[in-house]
């Protein structure tokens, strides 16, 4: 028979062991080790946000996710990053690829040169047209590049291997302008035959030949939702159509020939500017202001105080700024869209500015002139 004190000690030892088994472990629970990282954390791990201090000049041109965007606060800090000088003149059209790494420039020759924006090296020279190339445009999905030519045709190229995907025949004269829809399923073109044609990219079929013949078509663009098309010409008017059915919505009347046209990325505002008069004997003054229009009803919103000759314009991705290549002093003027105030002027060309473009990220601006010189402008990183 056990003594009472031995029995008490035994009970106490059992209780101590029981309480020790109930105490929380000092080690991390194994369930934490099995928790999968969230997609957001994985993404941040794969593409870390740079934390390095700004590099010394020359500043590298951004070719990946942007840290800075050209905006109202820093537009005055745009600086020339790279110059591409061609051996022939008049850059008629500039377009960035969807990822911003390539720049294509149509200069009125039978080949189209495409450069890498990182260092200005030549990526490829596309040959396939039998006459001069007048315009080019990359699709927003990154798959295609379209070119229009004096051979009256449009070629759609595969970007992955630069092979010809489709040849579009429908114009009866030079093709001056091409543009993809936001979803890249449609292409719109305009030419010297005074017609605007809407194409299905995959089939190459003509969907509409838009009514209302236009003299000397220069620019055509889709609205951001893909529902409308706007076109400029040498006449004193621009036009806006519905994509579905091709109905003419509005005619935008300017004081002189509307050669230059640009749409905000959100599609609510269109800007028009002049570089000529049509017809020649009309007596109009080609030196006119830039006009901003409301795309919802075709009404005039505001005009710039400055009057100038403009050949090419482009809005910033936010739609807050308008970049206009003007003939006077061979400069680029930057306007605030909210009140049409001139904010800044960029100098660097020795000839008149004939083409401008912005990369999709809004970090790099390109301008081309009548001598074949292309300047890439970027923002210093902060």
RODO-2510 file (C-alpha; in nm, 4 decimals, decimal comma):
residues 382
     n   res          X          Y          Z
     1     x     0,0000     0,0000     0,0000
     2     x     0,1369     0,3376    -0,1078
     3     x     0,1999     0,6036     0,1443
     4     x    -0,0232     0,9179     0,1179
     5     x     0,2683     1,1529     0,0407
     6     x     0,3867     0,9343    -0,2504
     7     x     0,0360     0,9360    -0,3948
     8     x     0,0211     1,3170    -0,3759
     9     x     0,3570     1,3554    -0,5540
    10     x     0,2397     1,1216    -0,8289
    11     x    -0,0769     1,3249    -0,8831
    12     x     0,1255     1,6483    -0,8991
    13     x     0,3661     1,5003    -1,1604
    14     x     0,0739     1,3852    -1,3774
    15     x    -0,0808     1,7318    -1,3622
    16     x     0,2516     1,8958    -1,4605
    17     x     0,2860     1,6670    -1,7620
    18     x    -0,0735     1,7329    -1,8664
    19     x    -0,0313     2,1109    -1,8457
    20     x     0,2953     2,0961    -2,0392
    21     x     0,1229     1,9171    -2,3267
    22     x    -0,1426     2,1919    -2,3370
    23     x     0,1067     2,4813    -2,3475
    24     x     0,1515     2,6575    -2,6826
    25     x     0,4588     2,5542    -2,8779
    26     x     0,7339     2,8125    -2,9282
    27     x     0,7766     2,6960    -3,2905
    28     x     0,5746     2,8448    -3,5800
    29     x     0,2611     2,6464    -3,6649
    30     x     0,3166     2,4156    -3,9608
    31     x     0,0021     2,5492    -4,1277
    32     x     0,1828     2,8769    -4,1977
    33     x     0,4421     2,6905    -4,4009
    34     x     0,1668     2,5513    -4,6223
    35     x    -0,0015     2,8858    -4,7007
    36     x     0,0484     2,9713    -5,0703
    37     x     0,1704     3,3284    -5,1410
    38     x    -0,0939     3,5586    -5,2838
    39     x    -0,0743     3,6516    -5,6566
    40     x     0,0078     4,0077    -5,5584
    41     x     0,3097     3,9001    -5,3557
    42     x     0,4289     3,6691    -5,6309
    43     x     0,4022     3,9515    -5,8836
    44     x     0,5969     4,1854    -5,6590
    45     x     0,8668     3,9220    -5,6109
    46     x     0,9064     3,8632    -5,9836
    47     x     0,9090     4,2333    -6,0755
    48     x     1,0485     4,4294    -5,7800
    49     x     1,0044     4,8043    -5,7755
    50     x     1,3480     4,9609    -5,8333
    51     x     1,4875     5,1456    -5,5332
    52     x     1,8201     5,2610    -5,6779
    53     x     1,9137     5,6256    -5,6917
    54     x     1,8839     5,8032    -6,0305
    55     x     2,1641     5,7220    -6,2712
    56     x     2,3943     5,9814    -6,4185
    57     x     2,3374     6,1101    -6,7699
    58     x     2,2761     5,9822    -7,0285
    59     x     1,9507     5,8649    -6,8745
    60     x     1,8373     5,5204    -6,9953
    61     x     1,5165     5,5146    -7,1922
    62     x     1,2449     5,3220    -7,0036
    63     x     1,1446     5,0008    -7,1794
    64     x     0,9546     4,8289    -6,8967
    65     x     0,6903     4,9278    -6,6438
    66     x     0,7184     5,3065    -6,6057
    67     x     0,8099     5,4816    -6,2848
    68     x     0,7193     5,8234    -6,4222
    69     x     0,4625     5,9455    -6,6693
    70     x     0,4690     6,2668    -6,8690
    71     x     0,2244     6,4915    -6,6858
    72     x     0,1402     6,8489    -6,5951
    73     x     0,4011     6,8640    -6,3194
    74     x     0,7033     6,7394    -6,5113
    75     x     0,6485     6,8128    -6,8805
    76     x     0,9140     7,0849    -6,8622
    77     x     1,1715     6,8164    -6,7769
    78     x     1,1482     6,6306    -7,1077
    79     x     1,5026     6,5944    -7,2384
    80     x     1,6443     6,4505    -7,5632
    81     x     1,7566     6,0941    -7,4943
    82     x     1,8418     5,9628    -7,8395
    83     x     1,8599     6,0910    -8,1961
    84     x     1,8055     5,8767    -8,5050
    85     x     1,9189     6,0453    -8,8269
    86     x     1,7986     5,8962    -9,1538
    87     x     1,9611     5,9495    -9,4923
    88     x     1,6302     6,0577    -9,6413
    89     x     1,3777     6,3210    -9,5463
    90     x     1,0284     6,3811    -9,4225
    91     x     0,9193     6,1447    -9,1490
    92     x     0,5528     6,1055    -9,2419
    93     x     0,4430     5,8756    -8,9608
    94     x     0,5746     5,7486    -8,6241
    95     x     0,4292     5,4676    -8,4145
    96     x     0,5435     5,2813    -8,1008
    97     x     0,4909     4,9091    -8,0507
    98     x     0,2468     4,8021    -7,7791
    99     x     0,5285     4,7210    -7,5345
   100     x     0,7090     5,0465    -7,6142
   101     x     1,0365     4,8807    -7,7165
   102     x     1,0117     4,9516    -8,0919
   103     x     0,9535     5,2623    -8,3022
   104     x     0,8469     5,2492    -8,6678
   105     x     0,8925     5,5458    -8,8990
   106     x     0,7409     5,5852    -9,2454
   107     x     0,9536     5,8212    -9,4518
   108     x     0,8117     5,7863    -9,8015
   109     x     1,0314     5,4983    -9,9196
   110     x     0,9439     5,1442   -10,0220
   111     x     1,0848     5,0009    -9,7000
   112     x     0,9726     5,0726    -9,3442
   113     x     1,2452     5,1016    -9,0837
   114     x     1,1849     4,9858    -8,7264
   115     x     1,4277     5,0787    -8,4475
   116     x     1,4844     4,9670    -8,0901
   117     x     1,4217     5,2625    -7,8600
   118     x     1,6763     5,1372    -7,6063
   119     x     1,9732     5,2278    -7,8251
   120     x     1,8366     5,3364    -8,1654
   121     x     1,9638     5,0249    -8,3402
   122     x     1,7783     4,9030    -8,6483
   123     x     1,5490     4,6101    -8,5715
   124     x     1,4313     4,5446    -8,9274
   125     x     1,3560     4,7133    -9,2596
   126     x     1,0298     4,5773    -9,3977
   127     x     0,9984     4,5352    -9,7738
   128     x     0,6827     4,4238    -9,9486
   129     x     0,5201     4,7321   -10,1000
   130     x     0,5888     4,8247   -10,4610
   131     x     0,5762     5,1999   -10,3943
   132     x     0,6458     5,4474   -10,1146
   133     x     0,5100     5,3782    -9,7659
   134     x     0,3162     5,6766    -9,6304
   135     x     0,1856     5,5561    -9,2924
   136     x     0,2223     5,2865    -9,0272
   137     x     0,0445     5,1793    -8,7083
   138     x     0,1008     4,9081    -8,4461
   139     x    -0,1990     4,7238    -8,3003
   140     x    -0,2589     4,7580    -7,9267
   141     x    -0,2516     4,3816    -7,8699
   142     x     0,1093     4,3760    -7,9906
   143     x     0,0479     4,1296    -8,2724
   144     x     0,0307     4,3392    -8,5884
   145     x     0,1749     4,6346    -8,7755
   146     x    -0,0163     4,7940    -9,0656
   147     x     0,1410     4,9986    -9,3452
   148     x    -0,0247     5,2069    -9,6188
   149     x     0,1433     5,2868    -9,9472
   150     x     0,1338     5,4709   -10,2770
   151     x     0,0728     5,1309   -10,4382
   152     x    -0,2883     5,1738   -10,3092
   153     x    -0,2566     4,8741   -10,0755
   154     x    -0,2310     4,8035    -9,7036
   155     x    -0,0053     4,5324    -9,5638
   156     x    -0,0628     4,3818    -9,2192
   157     x     0,2564     4,2326    -9,0749
   158     x     0,3048     3,9734    -8,8003
   159     x     0,5198     4,1411    -8,5362
   160     x     0,6624     3,8123    -8,4056
   161     x     0,8448     3,7284    -8,7319
   162     x     0,7698     4,0281    -8,9610
   163     x     0,5920     3,8102    -9,2152
   164     x     0,2977     3,9481    -9,4137
   165     x    -0,0300     3,8409    -9,2551
   166     x    -0,2729     4,0082    -9,4954
   167     x    -0,2732     4,2342    -9,7997
   168     x    -0,5753     4,4657    -9,8186
   169     x    -0,6823     4,5979   -10,1583
   170     x    -0,9729     4,8374   -10,1617
   171     x    -0,8420     5,1890   -10,2162
   172     x    -0,8154     5,3334   -10,5662
   173     x    -0,5314     5,5712   -10,4799
   174     x    -0,2572     5,6338   -10,2205
   175     x    -0,3238     5,5187    -9,8628
   176     x    -0,2327     5,8105    -9,6358
   177     x    -0,3424     5,6894    -9,2919
   178     x    -0,4189     5,3679    -9,1003
   179     x    -0,5285     5,3002    -8,7427
   180     x    -0,6276     4,9921    -8,5395
   181     x    -0,9313     4,9749    -8,3129
   182     x    -0,8623     4,9475    -7,9376
   183     x    -0,9391     4,5742    -7,9436
   184     x    -0,7199     4,5294    -8,2569
   185     x    -0,9995     4,3512    -8,4461
   186     x    -1,0648     4,6371    -8,6898
   187     x    -0,8520     4,8631    -8,9064
   188     x    -0,9560     5,1968    -9,0532
   189     x    -0,7782     5,3573    -9,3483
   190     x    -0,8018     5,6769    -9,5518
   191     x    -0,6573     5,7692    -9,8866
   192     x    -0,6290     6,0007   -10,1807
   193     x    -0,9383     5,8329   -10,3283
   194     x    -1,1336     6,0414   -10,0736
   195     x    -1,2689     5,7344    -9,8938
   196     x    -1,2499     5,5984    -9,5398
   197     x    -1,2605     5,2189    -9,5303
   198     x    -1,3253     4,9940    -9,2301
   199     x    -1,1630     4,6476    -9,2415
   200     x    -1,1864     4,3228    -9,0504
   201     x    -0,8248     4,2421    -8,9582
   202     x    -0,8534     3,8624    -8,9438
   203     x    -1,0502     3,8125    -9,2651
   204     x    -0,9260     4,1167    -9,4556
   205     x    -1,2833     4,1937    -9,5613
   206     x    -1,4220     4,5444    -9,6125
   207     x    -1,6908     4,6099    -9,3504
   208     x    -1,7838     4,9652    -9,4549
   209     x    -1,6874     5,2304    -9,7038
   210     x    -1,7851     5,5345    -9,5078
   211     x    -1,9910     5,7948    -9,6897
   212     x    -1,9039     6,1628    -9,7325
   213     x    -1,6026     6,1885    -9,9658
   214     x    -1,3123     6,3820    -9,8136
   215     x    -1,0364     6,5726    -9,9922
   216     x    -0,6804     6,4666    -9,9031
   217     x    -0,7439     6,2456    -9,6001
   218     x    -0,4592     6,2802    -9,3523
   219     x    -0,5502     6,1175    -9,0187
   220     x    -0,8089     5,8635    -8,9001
   221     x    -0,8537     5,7395    -8,5418
   222     x    -1,0880     5,5245    -8,3351
   223     x    -1,2469     5,6493    -8,0138
   224     x    -1,1307     5,4705    -7,6968
   225     x    -1,4381     5,2451    -7,6892
   226     x    -1,4006     5,1608    -8,0578
   227     x    -1,7478     5,2925    -8,1336
   228     x    -1,6553     5,6006    -8,3374
   229     x    -1,4074     5,7021    -8,6076
   230     x    -1,2760     6,0550    -8,6627
   231     x    -1,0986     6,1735    -8,9789
   232     x    -0,9214     6,4930    -9,0828
   233     x    -0,8567     6,6324    -9,4295
   234     x    -0,7332     6,9328    -9,6221
   235     x    -1,0875     7,0670    -9,6154
   236     x    -1,2138     7,3012    -9,3461
   237     x    -1,3876     7,0161    -9,1678
   238     x    -1,3308     6,6900    -8,9849
   239     x    -1,5894     6,4143    -8,9573
   240     x    -1,6981     6,1604    -8,6972
   241     x    -1,8782     5,8336    -8,7843
   242     x    -2,0344     5,5491    -8,5931
   243     x    -1,8411     5,2281    -8,6493
   244     x    -2,1579     5,0186    -8,6389
   245     x    -2,3367     5,1004    -8,9640
   246     x    -2,1044     5,3807    -9,0736
   247     x    -2,3510     5,6621    -8,9946
   248     x    -2,2033     6,0138    -9,0076
   249     x    -2,2490     6,1705    -8,6642
   250     x    -2,0900     6,5159    -8,6828
   251     x    -1,8997     6,7481    -8,9092
   252     x    -1,6489     6,9618    -8,7199
   253     x    -1,6003     7,2934    -8,8991
   254     x    -1,2680     7,4716    -8,8627
   255     x    -1,1431     7,8030    -8,9998
   256     x    -0,9099     7,6319    -9,2493
   257     x    -0,7936     7,2943    -9,3752
   258     x    -0,7858     7,0416    -9,0885
   259     x    -0,4769     6,8355    -9,1602
   260     x    -0,3935     6,7399    -8,8000
   261     x    -0,6240     6,5520    -8,5658
   262     x    -0,5838     6,3760    -8,2303
   263     x    -0,8163     6,1966    -7,9880
   264     x    -0,7723     6,1695    -7,6133
   265     x    -0,7155     5,8106    -7,4927
   266     x    -1,0450     5,8241    -7,3026
   267     x    -1,2143     5,9310    -7,6262
   268     x    -1,4087     6,2291    -7,4924
   269     x    -1,2146     6,5095    -7,6664
   270     x    -1,0815     6,5540    -8,0189
   271     x    -0,8325     6,8225    -8,1215
   272     x    -0,8024     6,9627    -8,4731
   273     x    -0,5416     7,1920    -8,6268
   274     x    -0,4546     7,3337    -8,9657
   275     x    -0,1600     7,3171    -9,2026
   276     x    -0,3224     7,4226    -9,5299
   277     x    -0,6313     7,5626    -9,7040
   278     x    -0,8730     7,3814    -9,9333
   279     x    -0,9638     7,4725   -10,1967
   280     x    -0,6599     7,6842   -10,2751
   281     x    -0,8655     7,9753   -10,4005
   282     x    -1,0823     7,9906   -10,0867
   283     x    -0,8762     8,2737    -9,9374
   284     x    -0,8672     8,1152    -9,5913
   285     x    -0,5798     8,1732    -9,3520
   286     x    -0,3972     7,8461    -9,2735
   287     x    -0,2500     8,0007    -8,9584
   288     x    -0,5239     7,9062    -8,7121
   289     x    -0,5648     7,7924    -8,3507
   290     x    -0,5950     7,4368    -8,2228
   291     x    -0,9603     7,3606    -8,1538
   292     x    -1,0848     7,1169    -7,8875
   293     x    -1,4178     6,9406    -7,9491
   294     x    -1,6565     6,7405    -7,7308
   295     x    -1,6929     6,3928    -7,8832
   296     x    -2,0295     6,3383    -7,7127
   297     x    -2,2106     6,6014    -7,9185
   298     x    -1,9583     6,7471    -8,1638
   299     x    -1,9565     7,0889    -7,9982
   300     x    -1,6550     7,3199    -7,9786
   301     x    -1,5118     7,3356    -7,6255
   302     x    -1,2212     7,5808    -7,6474
   303     x    -0,9378     7,7059    -7,8700
   304     x    -0,5763     7,8019    -7,8121
   305     x    -0,4743     8,1654    -7,8154
   306     x    -0,1787     8,0787    -8,0358
   307     x    -0,2285     8,0357    -8,4102
   308     x     0,0067     7,8070    -8,5978
   309     x     0,0615     7,5497    -8,8727
   310     x     0,0427     7,1962    -8,7302
   311     x     0,1057     6,8700    -8,9162
   312     x     0,0888     6,6154    -8,6328
   313     x    -0,0470     6,6026    -8,2753
   314     x    -0,0821     6,3479    -7,9958
   315     x    -0,2434     6,3453    -7,6497
   316     x    -0,0710     6,2167    -7,3364
   317     x    -0,2102     5,8853    -7,2005
   318     x    -0,3987     6,0745    -6,9290
   319     x    -0,5492     6,3150    -7,1834
   320     x    -0,4276     6,6154    -6,9818
   321     x    -0,1657     6,7276    -7,2332
   322     x    -0,1521     6,7807    -7,6091
   323     x     0,1790     6,7689    -7,7995
   324     x     0,1719     6,9591    -8,1300
   325     x     0,4495     6,9715    -8,3888
   326     x     0,4447     7,3243    -8,5329
   327     x     0,6302     7,4779    -8,8257
   328     x     0,7287     7,8015    -8,6542
   329     x     1,0887     7,7708    -8,5267
   330     x     1,0662     7,3917    -8,5777
   331     x     0,9370     7,3338    -8,2252
   332     x     0,6950     7,1162    -8,0314
   333     x     0,4348     7,2947    -7,8233
   334     x     0,2776     7,1305    -7,5185
   335     x    -0,0731     7,2456    -7,4202
   336     x    -0,2830     7,1870    -7,1114
   337     x    -0,6118     7,0491    -7,2395
   338     x    -0,8270     7,1813    -6,9522
   339     x    -0,7828     7,5452    -7,0577
   340     x    -0,5796     7,5265    -7,3840
   341     x    -0,2852     7,7068    -7,2211
   342     x     0,0626     7,6675    -7,3697
   343     x     0,2811     7,5113    -7,0989
   344     x     0,6118     7,4379    -7,2665
   345     x     0,8056     7,4316    -7,5930
   346     x     1,0582     7,1656    -7,6935
   347     x     1,3476     7,2697    -7,9177
   348     x     1,5871     7,0324    -8,0929
   349     x     1,4910     7,0077    -8,4586
   350     x     1,6370     7,2077    -8,7435
   351     x     1,3458     7,1401    -8,9795
   352     x     0,9680     7,1519    -8,9434
   353     x     0,8089     6,8792    -8,7271
   354     x     0,6145     6,6345    -8,9438
   355     x     0,5285     6,3470    -8,7050
   356     x     0,4915     6,2925    -8,3296
   357     x     0,4092     5,9908    -8,1128
   358     x     0,3972     5,8830    -7,7464
   359     x     0,4728     5,5353    -7,6168
   360     x     0,1778     5,3555    -7,4512
   361     x     0,3224     5,4025    -7,1024
   362     x     0,3497     5,7787    -7,1420
   363     x     0,7202     5,7885    -7,0565
   364     x     0,8734     5,8502    -7,3989
   365     x     0,7890     6,1041    -7,6690
   366     x     0,9098     6,0824    -8,0311
   367     x     0,9246     6,3599    -8,2889
   368     x     1,0324     6,3451    -8,6534
   369     x     1,1062     6,6259    -8,8964
   370     x     1,1349     6,7089    -9,2637
   371     x     1,5044     6,6106    -9,2794
   372     x     1,4548     6,2550    -9,1512
   373     x     1,5732     6,3320    -8,7978
   374     x     1,3915     6,1575    -8,5120
   375     x     1,4376     6,2622    -8,1482
   376     x     1,3300     6,0470    -7,8531
   377     x     1,2520     6,2546    -7,5448
   378     x     1,2340     6,1061    -7,1949
   379     x     1,1924     6,2025    -6,8319
   380     x     1,4730     6,1816    -6,5779
   381     x     1,3897     5,9256    -6,3094
   382     x     1,3402     6,0621    -5,9583
***
